[in-house]
Amino acid sequence: MSEIIVSTTPTLEGRPAQHYLGIVTGEVIVGANLFRDLFASVRDIVGGRSGAYEDVLQRAREQAIGEMRMRAATLGANAVVGLDLDYEVIGSNGSMLMVSASGTAIVT
């Protein structure tokens, strides 16, 4: 499988879309870890950054984009344009985070 180009722009400069294949998405849901939450809240109190949360958020974002790329590849796309990332806190007590990536799969 060749690399799927992903762009937040609606077009790729110098590579016009030949075919639009439809919307593709990728979703990841991550649960909060009790010990990480306690450590993060202590850091927040003393004014530091929460590296643990930043790492989890980065991994979730990369996984959602990766899943979206795989779905684009199965359609025969070589690019996804108009990438949109959304973050949502879910669960009865807000203990989970959903990261979703969506865009339009195209052939250039």
C-alpha angles and dihedrals in degrees: 000000000000121000115280111225112226122197136172089214122090093238139025115240111245093004110083117196112258095183134014109214101183142258118324127192142188125195133189128182119198126189123222117248116226096222093044089050092052092048092047092051091051090050091048090053093054092043102251128134119260102240091176092059092042091054093048091048092049093049092047091050092049091048093050092050090046091052090049090051091052092052090049090050092053088057090052096253124149095193144027119211132190095035112195123187121200130186123199132176109221140172131077092283099026092258097139135062124209119202117191129185122194137173145137118283113222142172114227 
